[in-house]
Amino acid sequence: QVQLVESGGGLVQPGGSLRLSCAASGRTFSIYAMGWYRQAPRSQREWVASISSADTTHYADSLEGRFTISRDNAWNTVYLQMNGLKPEDTAVYYCYKRVIQGTEEVDYWGQGTQVTVSS
């Protein structure tokens, strides 16, 4: 099927930056979108950003313009540039890929990468 592997997480001080990557492999389906969710301790998973097959980007309002999603030309890798990080951005960040299989939209998920923002 589809495999997604996130990387780039780590420990960063408040105000710092990180760039997450999501490498996709496996079968090729028609892409609907790729994006990122995050889940903080004791919280529900929260949608962060997405990029559609038409390269339309969307972001959670709470990010206040600090994050940027992008992709490579072949849709092999999706990136999340995170600037001005705050302690409340601490979470496990999950990449997802939404594809069209037949008449259905199917989501594939990575295993997540931990981002910790702390001084």
PECORQUI-V567583 format. One record per backbone hydrogen bond with DSSP energy under -0.5 kcal/mol. CO is the residue of the C=O (numbers start at 0). NH is the residue of the N-H. If there is no record, write none. Layout:
BEGIN
CO|NH / CO|NH
END
This chain:
BEGIN
0|26 / 2|24 / 3|110 / 4|22 / 6|20 / 9|115 / 11|117 / 12|15 / 14|83 / 15|84 / 17|81 / 19|79 / 20|6 / 21|23 / 21|77 / 22|4 / 24|2 / 26|28 / 29|99 / 31|52 / 32|97 / 33|50 / 34|95 / 35|47 / 35|48 / 36|93 / 37|45 / 38|91 / 39|42 / 45|37 / 47|59 / 48|35 / 49|57 / 50|33 / 51|54 / 55|51 / 57|49 / 59|62 / 60|63 / 62|65 / 65|82 / 67|80 / 69|78 / 71|74 / 75|23 / 76|71 / 77|21 / 78|69 / 79|19 / 79|81 / 80|67 / 80|82 / 81|17 / 84|14 / 85|88 / 86|89 / 90|92 / 90|114 / 91|38 / 91|93 / 92|112 / 93|36 / 94|109 / 95|34 / 96|98 / 96|107 / 97|31 / 97|32 / 98|100 / 98|105 / 99|29 / 99|101 / 100|102 / 100|103 / 103|100 / 103|105 / 105|98 / 107|96 / 112|92 / 113|9 / 114|90 / 115|11 / 115|117
END
